[in-house]
């Protein structure tokens, strides 16, 4: 019962918050009121049972609590003789408990608000996980390895920025809508990547974050099933996450894709991801997420590493390079070229981005160069590059893996 309640509350939280913000405004105060409603439900429902209309129950409780909070704020402002006073909203604006639960889902609008362009990417991520994902501030802080007080300030500043922007709660119109949706997808992509390959800390993966990113992206896909890039992003996440169990050894060490036990890959996730990306690519011009999903599908469908269709992957990366000037895409393209045409061909391409300050200090550049140098037979140079790469990452599993590669080359000399 408790697990069922928790899952239900997580799925309803963004719908309830969106409905309350739409009815009352005051995003920051509404979020506090919804959190209290969720806490009340978590306490009462396991004992009293889940109500017939749980969404309406939560909206009603949150609306009542928000009204109390606004009245309290008005009283405080009057006591302080503040000129600016809030007016209580008409209770008719609040969603009524007898409305059907299937009424308009405001989750997408809420996501668009959390990813407002006035916010930094870090604040967008924090607010999305808090308001839409339903994670507590403490949970978000633990996920990103920062003190809870730091995350509390980040979330508070994000709420204040949205309040100060004066942007009404509603779907953006005109050209702003696809731009804001793009920001939402980018934030979900960043959350997934941090969960799948943590940039710092003792663990390679933080499955709570990657699972949450998949859940939220699936939610957006349900709201926008015909959007190719939303579909592509969901496919990319599923196809990438399918390899989760094979990526680490029993002691948590990193296992490179070529060395993974492919029988451990999640066949159901691969089947779903391939179906999604195939449907998206069949609907028109492909976007970056669709192309990345297509590349990942080729990897996942190859029975062995040697059977990977590298020429097709090269072609897809070349399409990606035309869409955006991204050095990481160029780096991945260089690996594919090396696998298909030899290490020297890949090293030549890496030389073209060595001076790019966006990636020059990134451990991935040095790790890829080390791998290609090892393929080319330059073991000494490869060892030096592995050590250099290890010194540029804050992920402990990555450090151990890179040092192990360097040590193996030293032993073999």
WOBELVEN-V357449 format. One record per backbone hydrogen bond with DSSP energy under -1.0 kcal/mol. CO is the residue of the C=O (numbers start at 1). NH is the residue of the N-H. Records with the same first field share a line. If there is no record, write none. Layout:
BEGIN
CO: NH / NH
END
This chain:
BEGIN
1: 5
2: 6
3: 7
4: 8
5: 9
6: 10
7: 11
8: 12
9: 13
12: 16
13: 17
14: 18
15: 19
16: 20
17: 21
18: 22
19: 23
20: 24
21: 25
26: 30
27: 31
28: 32
29: 33
30: 34
31: 35
32: 36
33: 37
34: 38
35: 39
36: 40
37: 41
38: 42
39: 43
40: 44
41: 45
44: 47 / 48
45: 49
53: 57
54: 58
55: 59
56: 60
57: 61
58: 62
59: 63
60: 64
61: 65
62: 66
63: 67
64: 68
65: 69
66: 70
67: 71
68: 72
69: 73
70: 74
71: 75
72: 76
73: 77
74: 78
75: 79
76: 80
77: 82
78: 81
90: 93
96: 99
100: 103
106: 110
107: 111
108: 112
109: 113
110: 114
111: 115
113: 116
116: 119
120: 124
121: 125
122: 126
123: 127
124: 128
125: 129
126: 130
127: 131
128: 132 / 133
129: 135
136: 140
137: 141
138: 142
139: 143
140: 144
141: 146
147: 151
148: 152
149: 153
150: 154
151: 155
152: 156
153: 157
154: 158
155: 159
156: 160
157: 161
158: 162
159: 163
160: 164
161: 165
173: 176
174: 177
175: 179
176: 180
177: 181
178: 182
179: 183
180: 184
181: 185
182: 186
183: 187
184: 188
185: 189
186: 190
187: 191
188: 192
189: 193
190: 194
191: 195
192: 196
193: 197
195: 206
201: 396
204: 198
206: 209 / 210
207: 211
208: 212
209: 213
210: 214
211: 215
212: 216
213: 217
214: 218
215: 219
216: 220
217: 221
218: 222
219: 223
220: 224
224: 227
227: 231
228: 232
229: 233
230: 234
231: 235
232: 236
233: 237
234: 238
235: 239
236: 240
237: 241
238: 242
240: 243
241: 244
242: 266
244: 247
247: 255
249: 252
253: 249
256: 259
257: 260
260: 262
261: 264
262: 265
266: 270
267: 271
268: 272
269: 273
270: 274
271: 275
272: 276
273: 277
274: 278
275: 279
276: 280
277: 281
278: 282
280: 283
287: 291
288: 292
289: 293
290: 294
291: 295
292: 296
293: 297
294: 298
295: 299
296: 300
297: 301
305: 308
308: 310
309: 313
310: 314
311: 315
312: 316
313: 317
314: 318
315: 319
316: 320
317: 321
318: 322
320: 324
324: 326
326: 330
327: 331
328: 332
329: 333
330: 334
331: 335
332: 336
333: 337
334: 338
335: 339
336: 340
337: 341
338: 342
342: 346
343: 347
344: 348
345: 349
346: 350
347: 351
349: 352
350: 353
353: 356
356: 359 / 360
359: 362
362: 366
363: 367
364: 368
365: 369
366: 370
367: 371
368: 372
369: 373
370: 374
371: 375
372: 376
373: 378
374: 377
377: 379
378: 382
379: 383
380: 384
381: 385
382: 386
383: 387
384: 388
385: 389
386: 390
387: 391
389: 392
394: 201
395: 399
396: 400
397: 401
398: 402
399: 403
400: 404
401: 405
402: 406
403: 407
404: 408
405: 409
406: 410
407: 411
408: 412
END
